[in-house]
Amino acid sequence: MTAPIQKSGAQPSDAAAAAAGEAAVPRQRAVRPGGTPAREGVVLNVFSHGFLAVWALLIVLPLIWLVLSSFKTDAQIAGSAFGWPENWSFDVFTRAWNKGIGDYFLNTVIVLVFSVPLTMLFGSMAAYVLARYAFWGNRLLYYFFVAGAMFPVFLALVPLFFMVKMLGMLNTYQGLILVYVAYSMPFTVFFMHSFFRTLPTAVFEAAILDGASHTRAFFQVMLPMAKPGLLSVGIFNTLGQWNQFILPTVLMQPQSGDDPERYVLTQGLIQLEQQQGYATDLPVLFAGVTIAMIPMLVVYLSFQRQVQAGLTSATLK
Protein backbone atom coordinates (compact mmCIF):
# COMPACT_ATOMS: atom_id res chain seq x y z
CA MET A 1 0.00 0.00 0.00
CA THR A 2 1.14 3.43 -0.74
CA ALA A 3 1.09 6.28 1.76
CA PRO A 4 -1.75 8.70 1.32
CA ILE A 5 -0.86 11.91 -0.50
CA GLN A 6 -1.73 15.17 1.32
CA LYS A 7 -3.74 17.77 -0.48
CA SER A 8 -2.28 21.10 -1.42
CA GLY A 9 -4.43 22.78 1.16
CA ALA A 10 -2.57 21.22 4.08
CA GLN A 11 -1.47 23.18 7.16
CA PRO A 12 1.59 25.39 6.65
CA SER A 13 4.89 24.31 8.16
CA ASP A 14 6.21 25.70 11.45
CA ALA A 15 8.92 27.69 9.61
CA ALA A 16 6.38 29.39 7.39
CA ALA A 17 4.24 30.23 10.41
CA ALA A 18 7.22 31.69 12.22
CA ALA A 19 8.16 33.78 9.18
CA ALA A 20 4.61 35.06 8.89
CA GLY A 21 4.62 35.97 12.57
CA GLU A 22 7.88 37.92 12.26
CA ALA A 23 6.54 39.80 9.27
CA ALA A 24 3.50 40.84 11.23
CA VAL A 25 5.62 42.44 13.98
CA PRO A 26 6.33 46.11 13.13
CA ARG A 27 9.96 47.20 12.98
CA GLN A 28 11.19 49.21 15.91
CA ARG A 29 13.04 52.47 15.51
CA ALA A 30 16.84 52.31 15.73
CA VAL A 31 17.89 53.36 19.20
CA ARG A 32 21.38 53.82 20.51
CA PRO A 33 22.54 51.87 23.60
CA GLY A 34 21.90 54.83 25.87
CA GLY A 35 18.36 55.14 24.62
CA THR A 36 19.09 58.18 22.45
CA PRO A 37 17.49 58.12 18.99
CA ALA A 38 19.80 57.81 16.01
CA ARG A 39 18.48 61.15 14.75
CA GLU A 40 20.74 62.96 17.20
CA GLY A 41 23.74 61.43 15.44
CA VAL A 42 22.54 62.94 12.19
CA VAL A 43 22.12 66.34 13.85
CA LEU A 44 25.63 66.14 15.28
CA ASN A 45 26.98 65.18 11.87
CA VAL A 46 25.26 68.13 10.23
CA PHE A 47 26.58 70.48 12.92
CA SER A 48 30.18 69.26 12.50
CA HIS A 49 30.03 69.56 8.71
CA GLY A 50 28.52 73.01 9.01
CA PHE A 51 31.30 74.10 11.36
CA LEU A 52 33.93 72.79 8.92
CA ALA A 53 32.21 74.61 6.06
CA VAL A 54 32.25 77.90 7.98
CA TRP A 55 35.90 77.36 8.88
CA ALA A 56 36.76 76.70 5.23
CA LEU A 57 35.01 79.90 4.17
CA LEU A 58 36.96 81.91 6.77
CA ILE A 59 40.18 80.62 5.18
CA VAL A 60 39.29 80.60 1.49
CA LEU A 61 37.45 83.92 1.20
CA PRO A 62 40.38 86.10 2.39
CA LEU A 63 42.66 84.31 -0.08
CA ILE A 64 40.23 84.95 -2.94
CA TRP A 65 39.89 88.59 -1.89
CA LEU A 66 43.68 88.92 -1.82
CA VAL A 67 44.09 87.55 -5.34
CA LEU A 68 41.24 89.67 -6.74
CA SER A 69 42.65 92.81 -5.10
CA SER A 70 45.90 92.26 -6.99
CA PHE A 71 44.07 93.04 -10.25
CA LYS A 72 42.53 96.28 -8.97
CA THR A 73 43.84 99.81 -8.79
CA ASP A 74 44.24 101.89 -5.66
CA ALA A 75 41.08 103.82 -6.57
CA GLN A 76 39.07 100.64 -7.00
CA ILE A 77 40.29 99.24 -3.69
CA ALA A 78 39.44 102.49 -1.89
CA GLY A 79 36.05 102.80 -3.62
CA SER A 80 34.88 99.19 -3.37
CA ALA A 81 37.18 96.82 -1.54
CA PHE A 82 34.92 93.86 -2.26
CA GLY A 83 34.08 94.77 -5.83
CA TRP A 84 35.05 92.88 -8.97
CA PRO A 85 38.21 93.96 -10.83
CA GLU A 86 37.56 96.03 -13.95
CA ASN A 87 40.79 95.15 -15.75
CA TRP A 88 42.38 91.70 -15.55
CA SER A 89 45.98 92.72 -16.19
CA PHE A 90 49.05 90.81 -15.01
CA ASP A 91 51.30 93.87 -15.21
CA VAL A 92 51.02 94.33 -11.45
CA PHE A 93 52.76 90.98 -10.89
CA THR A 94 55.58 92.10 -13.18
CA ARG A 95 55.93 95.34 -11.22
CA ALA A 96 55.99 93.47 -7.93
CA TRP A 97 58.61 91.05 -9.27
CA ASN A 98 60.81 93.89 -10.51
CA LYS A 99 60.49 95.80 -7.23
CA GLY A 100 62.40 93.08 -5.40
CA ILE A 101 60.01 90.17 -4.97
CA GLY A 102 62.02 88.20 -7.54
CA ASP A 103 65.25 88.56 -5.53
CA TYR A 104 63.49 87.76 -2.26
CA PHE A 105 61.88 84.72 -3.86
CA LEU A 106 65.25 83.46 -5.12
CA ASN A 107 66.89 83.94 -1.72
CA THR A 108 64.12 81.95 -0.04
CA VAL A 109 64.42 79.12 -2.54
CA ILE A 110 68.21 78.96 -2.09
CA VAL A 111 67.85 78.64 1.67
CA LEU A 112 65.09 76.02 1.56
CA VAL A 113 66.80 73.87 -1.09
CA PHE A 114 69.50 73.14 1.48
CA SER A 115 67.72 73.53 4.83
CA VAL A 116 64.79 71.16 4.21
CA PRO A 117 66.86 68.17 2.94
CA LEU A 118 69.41 68.63 5.73
CA THR A 119 66.62 68.78 8.29
CA MET A 120 65.10 65.58 6.92
CA LEU A 121 68.46 63.79 6.84
CA PHE A 122 69.70 64.69 10.33
CA GLY A 123 66.24 64.46 11.89
CA SER A 124 65.59 61.01 10.43
CA MET A 125 68.97 59.70 11.52
CA ALA A 126 68.50 60.93 15.08
CA ALA A 127 64.92 59.67 15.27
CA TYR A 128 65.90 56.26 13.92
CA VAL A 129 68.65 55.75 16.49
CA LEU A 130 66.41 56.88 19.35
CA ALA A 131 63.54 54.67 18.18
CA ARG A 132 65.37 51.43 17.28
CA TYR A 133 68.42 51.23 19.55
CA ALA A 134 68.39 50.85 23.33
CA PHE A 135 71.26 52.55 25.14
CA TRP A 136 71.83 54.49 28.33
CA GLY A 137 70.41 58.02 28.06
CA ASN A 138 68.10 57.21 25.15
CA ARG A 139 64.99 58.65 26.73
CA LEU A 140 66.93 61.62 28.07
CA LEU A 141 68.08 62.57 24.57
CA TYR A 142 64.58 62.06 23.20
CA TYR A 143 63.02 64.34 25.82
CA PHE A 144 65.79 66.84 25.13
CA PHE A 145 64.67 67.04 21.50
CA VAL A 146 61.00 67.21 22.47
CA ALA A 147 61.71 70.03 24.92
CA GLY A 148 63.24 71.98 22.06
CA ALA A 149 59.85 72.04 20.34
CA MET A 150 58.30 73.68 23.41
CA PHE A 151 61.07 76.27 23.83
CA PRO A 152 59.96 79.70 22.51
CA VAL A 153 62.30 80.91 19.80
CA PHE A 154 62.07 84.48 21.14
CA LEU A 155 64.00 83.47 24.27
CA ALA A 156 66.95 82.30 22.17
CA LEU A 157 67.22 85.26 19.79
CA VAL A 158 69.91 87.17 21.70
CA PRO A 159 72.31 84.25 22.35
CA LEU A 160 71.59 82.94 18.85
CA PHE A 161 72.52 86.28 17.31
CA PHE A 162 75.85 86.44 19.14
CA MET A 163 76.61 82.80 18.36
CA VAL A 164 76.03 83.30 14.63
CA LYS A 165 78.02 86.54 14.81
CA MET A 166 80.98 84.73 16.41
CA LEU A 167 80.90 82.24 13.53
CA GLY A 168 80.91 85.12 11.03
CA MET A 169 77.67 83.96 9.43
CA LEU A 170 75.38 86.95 9.87
CA ASN A 171 73.58 87.84 6.64
CA THR A 172 74.79 84.65 4.96
CA TYR A 173 72.85 81.78 3.43
CA GLN A 174 74.79 79.13 5.34
CA GLY A 175 74.11 80.84 8.67
CA LEU A 176 70.36 80.92 8.10
CA ILE A 177 70.39 77.35 6.76
CA LEU A 178 72.07 76.02 9.91
CA VAL A 179 69.63 77.92 12.13
CA TYR A 180 66.65 76.61 10.14
CA VAL A 181 67.95 73.04 10.50
CA ALA A 182 68.36 73.41 14.26
CA TYR A 183 64.97 75.14 14.53
CA SER A 184 63.16 72.29 12.70
CA MET A 185 64.99 69.35 14.28
CA PRO A 186 62.80 68.93 17.42
CA PHE A 187 59.55 68.49 15.48
CA THR A 188 61.22 66.26 12.89
CA VAL A 189 62.71 63.97 15.54
CA PHE A 190 59.43 63.83 17.45
CA PHE A 191 57.39 62.95 14.34
CA MET A 192 59.81 60.44 12.81
CA HIS A 193 60.53 58.76 16.16
CA SER A 194 56.90 57.67 16.39
CA PHE A 195 56.93 56.55 12.75
CA PHE A 196 60.12 54.46 12.98
CA ARG A 197 58.77 52.59 16.01
CA THR A 198 55.92 51.25 13.89
CA LEU A 199 58.16 49.73 11.20
CA PRO A 200 58.56 45.92 11.37
CA THR A 201 61.76 44.68 12.98
CA ALA A 202 61.81 41.50 10.87
CA VAL A 203 62.75 43.43 7.73
CA PHE A 204 65.71 45.05 9.47
CA GLU A 205 66.87 41.72 10.90
CA ALA A 206 66.63 40.11 7.46
CA ALA A 207 68.82 42.86 5.99
CA ILE A 208 71.42 42.36 8.74
CA LEU A 209 71.43 38.59 8.14
CA ASP A 210 72.02 39.22 4.43
CA GLY A 211 75.20 41.08 5.32
CA ALA A 212 74.01 44.70 5.28
CA SER A 213 75.63 47.10 7.70
CA HIS A 214 73.54 49.26 10.03
CA THR A 215 74.14 52.28 7.80
CA ARG A 216 73.12 50.43 4.66
CA ALA A 217 70.07 48.93 6.37
CA PHE A 218 68.96 52.41 7.38
CA PHE A 219 69.39 54.11 3.99
CA GLN A 220 68.29 51.24 1.73
CA VAL A 221 65.69 49.43 3.83
CA MET A 222 64.25 51.44 6.71
CA LEU A 223 64.32 54.94 5.21
CA PRO A 224 62.37 53.95 2.03
CA MET A 225 59.77 52.27 4.27
CA ALA A 226 59.37 55.58 6.12
CA LYS A 227 58.66 57.52 2.91
CA PRO A 228 55.07 58.55 3.89
CA GLY A 229 56.30 60.00 7.16
CA LEU A 230 59.24 61.73 5.49
CA LEU A 231 56.95 63.34 2.95
CA SER A 232 54.53 64.58 5.61
CA VAL A 233 57.16 66.09 7.89
CA GLY A 234 58.96 67.49 4.84
CA ILE A 235 55.84 69.41 3.82
CA PHE A 236 55.42 70.79 7.33
CA ASN A 237 59.06 71.86 7.48
CA THR A 238 58.79 73.52 4.08
CA LEU A 239 55.72 75.47 5.15
CA GLY A 240 57.29 76.51 8.45
CA GLN A 241 60.60 77.61 6.97
CA TRP A 242 58.99 79.37 4.02
CA ASN A 243 56.82 81.47 6.34
CA GLN A 244 59.52 82.09 8.95
CA PHE A 245 59.91 85.77 9.78
CA ILE A 246 61.58 86.39 13.15
CA LEU A 247 64.76 84.37 12.49
CA PRO A 248 65.68 85.96 9.13
CA THR A 249 64.77 89.39 10.50
CA VAL A 250 67.40 88.96 13.23
CA LEU A 251 70.07 87.11 11.25
CA MET A 252 69.74 88.44 7.68
CA GLN A 253 70.43 92.16 8.11
CA PRO A 254 73.29 93.89 6.22
CA GLN A 255 76.26 94.39 8.56
CA SER A 256 77.91 97.18 6.55
CA GLY A 257 77.33 99.45 3.60
CA ASP A 258 79.06 96.98 1.27
CA ASP A 259 77.12 94.00 2.57
CA PRO A 260 74.38 93.12 0.06
CA GLU A 261 70.76 92.55 1.05
CA ARG A 262 69.80 88.91 1.21
CA TYR A 263 66.24 89.28 2.42
CA VAL A 264 63.86 86.35 2.18
CA LEU A 265 60.22 86.71 1.14
CA THR A 266 58.78 87.49 4.56
CA GLN A 267 61.33 90.28 5.04
CA GLY A 268 60.89 91.43 1.46
CA LEU A 269 57.16 91.99 1.83
CA ILE A 270 57.80 94.26 4.82
CA GLN A 271 60.46 96.10 2.82
CA LEU A 272 58.06 96.47 -0.10
CA GLU A 273 55.45 98.01 2.18
CA GLN A 274 57.96 100.38 3.81
CA GLN A 275 59.40 101.54 0.48
CA GLN A 276 56.02 102.80 -0.65
CA GLY A 277 55.80 105.43 2.05
CA TYR A 278 52.92 107.79 1.37
CA ALA A 279 52.73 106.81 -2.31
CA THR A 280 50.84 103.61 -1.65
CA ASP A 281 50.64 100.95 -4.33
CA LEU A 282 48.41 98.36 -2.71
CA PRO A 283 47.98 96.18 -5.83
CA VAL A 284 51.76 95.61 -5.95
CA LEU A 285 51.76 94.64 -2.28
CA PHE A 286 48.83 92.26 -2.80
CA ALA A 287 50.56 90.81 -5.86
CA GLY A 288 53.71 90.22 -3.80
CA VAL A 289 51.75 88.39 -1.13
CA THR A 290 50.05 86.32 -3.83
CA ILE A 291 53.42 85.36 -5.34
CA ALA A 292 54.65 84.31 -1.91
CA MET A 293 51.48 82.32 -1.22
CA ILE A 294 50.99 80.39 -4.47
CA PRO A 295 54.01 78.01 -4.22
CA MET A 296 52.98 76.74 -0.81
CA LEU A 297 49.37 76.27 -1.90
CA VAL A 298 50.54 74.27 -4.91
CA VAL A 299 52.84 72.13 -2.77
CA TYR A 300 50.21 71.35 -0.17
CA LEU A 301 47.37 70.70 -2.63
CA SER A 302 49.64 68.44 -4.70
CA PHE A 303 50.69 66.29 -1.74
CA GLN A 304 47.67 66.50 0.55
CA ARG A 305 46.83 62.79 0.16
CA GLN A 306 50.40 61.79 0.96
CA VAL A 307 50.38 64.08 3.99
CA GLN A 308 47.17 62.51 5.30
CA ALA A 309 48.55 59.02 4.69
CA GLY A 310 51.75 59.84 6.56
CA LEU A 311 49.86 61.30 9.52
CA THR A 312 47.53 58.30 9.88
CA SER A 313 49.81 55.40 8.93
CA ALA A 314 51.68 55.42 12.24
CA THR A 315 48.36 55.17 14.10
CA LEU A 316 46.87 52.46 11.90
CA LYS A 317 49.88 50.12 11.89
C-alpha positions as CSV (number, residue, x, y, z in Angstrom):
1,M,0.0,0.0,0.0
2,T,1.1,3.4,-0.7
3,A,1.1,6.3,1.8
4,P,-1.7,8.7,1.3
5,I,-0.9,11.9,-0.5
6,Q,-1.7,15.2,1.3
7,K,-3.7,17.8,-0.5
8,S,-2.3,21.1,-1.4
9,G,-4.4,22.8,1.2
10,A,-2.6,21.2,4.1
11,Q,-1.5,23.2,7.2
12,P,1.6,25.4,6.6
13,S,4.9,24.3,8.2
14,D,6.2,25.7,11.5
15,A,8.9,27.7,9.6
16,A,6.4,29.4,7.4
17,A,4.2,30.2,10.4
18,A,7.2,31.7,12.2
19,A,8.2,33.8,9.2
20,A,4.6,35.1,8.9
21,G,4.6,36.0,12.6
22,E,7.9,37.9,12.3
23,A,6.5,39.8,9.3
24,A,3.5,40.8,11.2
25,V,5.6,42.4,14.0
26,P,6.3,46.1,13.1
27,R,10.0,47.2,13.0
28,Q,11.2,49.2,15.9
29,R,13.0,52.5,15.5
30,A,16.8,52.3,15.7
31,V,17.9,53.4,19.2
32,R,21.4,53.8,20.5
33,P,22.5,51.9,23.6
34,G,21.9,54.8,25.9
35,G,18.4,55.1,24.6
36,T,19.1,58.2,22.4
37,P,17.5,58.1,19.0
38,A,19.8,57.8,16.0
39,R,18.5,61.2,14.7
40,E,20.7,63.0,17.2
41,G,23.7,61.4,15.4
42,V,22.5,62.9,12.2
43,V,22.1,66.3,13.9
44,L,25.6,66.1,15.3
45,N,27.0,65.2,11.9
46,V,25.3,68.1,10.2
47,F,26.6,70.5,12.9
48,S,30.2,69.3,12.5
49,H,30.0,69.6,8.7
50,G,28.5,73.0,9.0
51,F,31.3,74.1,11.4
52,L,33.9,72.8,8.9
53,A,32.2,74.6,6.1
54,V,32.3,77.9,8.0
55,W,35.9,77.4,8.9
56,A,36.8,76.7,5.2
57,L,35.0,79.9,4.2
58,L,37.0,81.9,6.8
59,I,40.2,80.6,5.2
60,V,39.3,80.6,1.5
61,L,37.4,83.9,1.2
62,P,40.4,86.1,2.4
63,L,42.7,84.3,-0.1
64,I,40.2,84.9,-2.9
65,W,39.9,88.6,-1.9
66,L,43.7,88.9,-1.8
67,V,44.1,87.6,-5.3
68,L,41.2,89.7,-6.7
69,S,42.6,92.8,-5.1
70,S,45.9,92.3,-7.0
71,F,44.1,93.0,-10.2
72,K,42.5,96.3,-9.0
73,T,43.8,99.8,-8.8
74,D,44.2,101.9,-5.7
75,A,41.1,103.8,-6.6
76,Q,39.1,100.6,-7.0
77,I,40.3,99.2,-3.7
78,A,39.4,102.5,-1.9
79,G,36.1,102.8,-3.6
80,S,34.9,99.2,-3.4
81,A,37.2,96.8,-1.5
82,F,34.9,93.9,-2.3
83,G,34.1,94.8,-5.8
84,W,35.0,92.9,-9.0
85,P,38.2,94.0,-10.8
86,E,37.6,96.0,-14.0
87,N,40.8,95.2,-15.8
88,W,42.4,91.7,-15.6
89,S,46.0,92.7,-16.2
90,F,49.0,90.8,-15.0
91,D,51.3,93.9,-15.2
92,V,51.0,94.3,-11.4
93,F,52.8,91.0,-10.9
94,T,55.6,92.1,-13.2
95,R,55.9,95.3,-11.2
96,A,56.0,93.5,-7.9
97,W,58.6,91.0,-9.3
98,N,60.8,93.9,-10.5
99,K,60.5,95.8,-7.2
100,G,62.4,93.1,-5.4
101,I,60.0,90.2,-5.0
102,G,62.0,88.2,-7.5
103,D,65.3,88.6,-5.5
104,Y,63.5,87.8,-2.3
105,F,61.9,84.7,-3.9
106,L,65.2,83.5,-5.1
107,N,66.9,83.9,-1.7
108,T,64.1,81.9,0.0
109,V,64.4,79.1,-2.5
110,I,68.2,79.0,-2.1
111,V,67.8,78.6,1.7
112,L,65.1,76.0,1.6
113,V,66.8,73.9,-1.1
114,F,69.5,73.1,1.5
115,S,67.7,73.5,4.8
116,V,64.8,71.2,4.2
117,P,66.9,68.2,2.9
118,L,69.4,68.6,5.7
119,T,66.6,68.8,8.3
120,M,65.1,65.6,6.9
121,L,68.5,63.8,6.8
122,F,69.7,64.7,10.3
123,G,66.2,64.5,11.9
124,S,65.6,61.0,10.4
125,M,69.0,59.7,11.5
126,A,68.5,60.9,15.1
127,A,64.9,59.7,15.3
128,Y,65.9,56.3,13.9
129,V,68.6,55.7,16.5
130,L,66.4,56.9,19.3
131,A,63.5,54.7,18.2
132,R,65.4,51.4,17.3
133,Y,68.4,51.2,19.5
134,A,68.4,50.8,23.3
135,F,71.3,52.5,25.1
136,W,71.8,54.5,28.3
137,G,70.4,58.0,28.1
138,N,68.1,57.2,25.1
139,R,65.0,58.6,26.7
140,L,66.9,61.6,28.1
141,L,68.1,62.6,24.6
142,Y,64.6,62.1,23.2
143,Y,63.0,64.3,25.8
144,F,65.8,66.8,25.1
145,F,64.7,67.0,21.5
146,V,61.0,67.2,22.5
147,A,61.7,70.0,24.9
148,G,63.2,72.0,22.1
149,A,59.9,72.0,20.3
150,M,58.3,73.7,23.4
151,F,61.1,76.3,23.8
152,P,60.0,79.7,22.5
153,V,62.3,80.9,19.8
154,F,62.1,84.5,21.1
155,L,64.0,83.5,24.3
156,A,66.9,82.3,22.2
157,L,67.2,85.3,19.8
158,V,69.9,87.2,21.7
159,P,72.3,84.2,22.3
160,L,71.6,82.9,18.8
161,F,72.5,86.3,17.3
162,F,75.8,86.4,19.1
163,M,76.6,82.8,18.4
164,V,76.0,83.3,14.6
165,K,78.0,86.5,14.8
166,M,81.0,84.7,16.4
167,L,80.9,82.2,13.5
168,G,80.9,85.1,11.0
169,M,77.7,84.0,9.4
170,L,75.4,86.9,9.9
171,N,73.6,87.8,6.6
172,T,74.8,84.6,5.0
173,Y,72.9,81.8,3.4
174,Q,74.8,79.1,5.3
175,G,74.1,80.8,8.7
176,L,70.4,80.9,8.1
177,I,70.4,77.4,6.8
178,L,72.1,76.0,9.9
179,V,69.6,77.9,12.1
180,Y,66.7,76.6,10.1
181,V,67.9,73.0,10.5
182,A,68.4,73.4,14.3
183,Y,65.0,75.1,14.5
184,S,63.2,72.3,12.7
185,M,65.0,69.4,14.3
186,P,62.8,68.9,17.4
187,F,59.6,68.5,15.5
188,T,61.2,66.3,12.9
189,V,62.7,64.0,15.5
190,F,59.4,63.8,17.5
191,F,57.4,62.9,14.3
192,M,59.8,60.4,12.8
193,H,60.5,58.8,16.2
194,S,56.9,57.7,16.4
195,F,56.9,56.6,12.8
196,F,60.1,54.5,13.0
197,R,58.8,52.6,16.0
198,T,55.9,51.3,13.9
199,L,58.2,49.7,11.2
200,P,58.6,45.9,11.4
201,T,61.8,44.7,13.0
202,A,61.8,41.5,10.9
203,V,62.7,43.4,7.7
204,F,65.7,45.1,9.5
205,E,66.9,41.7,10.9
206,A,66.6,40.1,7.5
207,A,68.8,42.9,6.0
208,I,71.4,42.4,8.7
209,L,71.4,38.6,8.1
210,D,72.0,39.2,4.4
211,G,75.2,41.1,5.3
212,A,74.0,44.7,5.3
213,S,75.6,47.1,7.7
214,H,73.5,49.3,10.0
215,T,74.1,52.3,7.8
216,R,73.1,50.4,4.7
217,A,70.1,48.9,6.4
218,F,69.0,52.4,7.4
219,F,69.4,54.1,4.0
220,Q,68.3,51.2,1.7
221,V,65.7,49.4,3.8
222,M,64.2,51.4,6.7
223,L,64.3,54.9,5.2
224,P,62.4,53.9,2.0
225,M,59.8,52.3,4.3
226,A,59.4,55.6,6.1
227,K,58.7,57.5,2.9
228,P,55.1,58.6,3.9
229,G,56.3,60.0,7.2
230,L,59.2,61.7,5.5
231,L,56.9,63.3,2.9
232,S,54.5,64.6,5.6
233,V,57.2,66.1,7.9
234,G,59.0,67.5,4.8
235,I,55.8,69.4,3.8
236,F,55.4,70.8,7.3
237,N,59.1,71.9,7.5
238,T,58.8,73.5,4.1
239,L,55.7,75.5,5.2
240,G,57.3,76.5,8.4
241,Q,60.6,77.6,7.0
242,W,59.0,79.4,4.0
243,N,56.8,81.5,6.3
244,Q,59.5,82.1,9.0
245,F,59.9,85.8,9.8
246,I,61.6,86.4,13.1
247,L,64.8,84.4,12.5
248,P,65.7,86.0,9.1
249,T,64.8,89.4,10.5
250,V,67.4,89.0,13.2
251,L,70.1,87.1,11.3
252,M,69.7,88.4,7.7
253,Q,70.4,92.2,8.1
254,P,73.3,93.9,6.2
255,Q,76.3,94.4,8.6
256,S,77.9,97.2,6.6
257,G,77.3,99.5,3.6
258,D,79.1,97.0,1.3
259,D,77.1,94.0,2.6
260,P,74.4,93.1,0.1
261,E,70.8,92.6,1.1
262,R,69.8,88.9,1.2
263,Y,66.2,89.3,2.4
264,V,63.9,86.3,2.2
265,L,60.2,86.7,1.1
266,T,58.8,87.5,4.6
267,Q,61.3,90.3,5.0
268,G,60.9,91.4,1.5
269,L,57.2,92.0,1.8
270,I,57.8,94.3,4.8
271,Q,60.5,96.1,2.8
272,L,58.1,96.5,-0.1
273,E,55.5,98.0,2.2
274,Q,58.0,100.4,3.8
275,Q,59.4,101.5,0.5
276,Q,56.0,102.8,-0.7
277,G,55.8,105.4,2.0
278,Y,52.9,107.8,1.4
279,A,52.7,106.8,-2.3
280,T,50.8,103.6,-1.6
281,D,50.6,100.9,-4.3
282,L,48.4,98.4,-2.7
283,P,48.0,96.2,-5.8
284,V,51.8,95.6,-5.9
285,L,51.8,94.6,-2.3
286,F,48.8,92.3,-2.8
287,A,50.6,90.8,-5.9
288,G,53.7,90.2,-3.8
289,V,51.8,88.4,-1.1
290,T,50.1,86.3,-3.8
291,I,53.4,85.4,-5.3
292,A,54.6,84.3,-1.9
293,M,51.5,82.3,-1.2
294,I,51.0,80.4,-4.5
295,P,54.0,78.0,-4.2
296,M,53.0,76.7,-0.8
297,L,49.4,76.3,-1.9
298,V,50.5,74.3,-4.9
299,V,52.8,72.1,-2.8
300,Y,50.2,71.3,-0.2
301,L,47.4,70.7,-2.6
302,S,49.6,68.4,-4.7
303,F,50.7,66.3,-1.7
304,Q,47.7,66.5,0.6
305,R,46.8,62.8,0.2
306,Q,50.4,61.8,1.0
307,V,50.4,64.1,4.0
308,Q,47.2,62.5,5.3
309,A,48.5,59.0,4.7
310,G,51.7,59.8,6.6
311,L,49.9,61.3,9.5
312,T,47.5,58.3,9.9
313,S,49.8,55.4,8.9
314,A,51.7,55.4,12.2
315,T,48.4,55.2,14.1
316,L,46.9,52.5,11.9
317,K,49.9,50.1,11.9
